[in-house]
Amino acid sequence: MRFKQGIVLLCLLSIVTVGILMWLLRRCMHFRRYDYTVLRADMSLAEHLHEEKKLLDKTVQDAALLNCQYYLRSKGHFELLRQCPNIGSRSEKNCFQVSRIGSNEKLLLAMFPASSPCPHDSDKLINELLLLLKHPYLYSGVMIDTLPEQGLVSVLQPFNKDGSLKDIIYHSKPLDRWQTKYSRCGIVLPPTSIRKYCRQILEALLYLRGKGFTSFQHLHSGNVLIRKDCCK
């Protein structure tokens, strides 16, 4: 009788021991899975945000490309060469390299949202005004258009392969991505170049002031083009 009771007690003890071990094992697995899941979730969130940004950027670029193609079709005598990366600090400004059909001359087309609704035929008046401004240190050949339905302004100008004064200082190419092309240290220009560029810029500003233009809020090295070692 005592022998049977001992066996029963041993079986119960074994069952309890196995149950405790299983409970501890499940608890350990739960904690391990919890820690691992948090790590996976954190990594997935970063990847998810990165993918969302890439998708958003592609959506914006695709929309800009459609607007560019619509504009070029409406003009009829331009063809698209390439869609440029973000070459400037304004994220809403999209640039394209285009050319006239039958010509090898490369042009730069910039498209960006209009700050306010443009009056009817305002682009015609602006282009007529630009034709009247003639100075050796002003960039010529610029054409401005408005796209009222898209709420956009387009600026078409000859492509300047030498880039801007800022590109010269940072030894960068004009069509390089803005996020990286000014990340390196710039160079110090020779005193003779500094004097020459400053004189040319001041002469252009004095000419514009004489024509009634008194505000130059966007004058900086990125908006001063260098063409054959001459400021524009």
Secondary structure, 3 states (H helix, E strand, C coil): CHHHHHHHHHHHHHHHHHHHHHHHHHHHHHHHHHHHHHHHHHHHHHHHHHHHHHHHHHHHHHHHHHHHHHHHHHHCCEEEEEECCCCCCCCCCEEEEEEECCCCCEEEEEEEECCCCCCCCHHHHHHHHHHHCCCCCCCCCCEEEEECCCCEEEEEEECCCCCEHHHHHHCCCCCCCHHHHCCCCCCCCCHHHHHHHHHHHHHHHHHHHHCCCCCCCCCCHHHCEECCCCEC
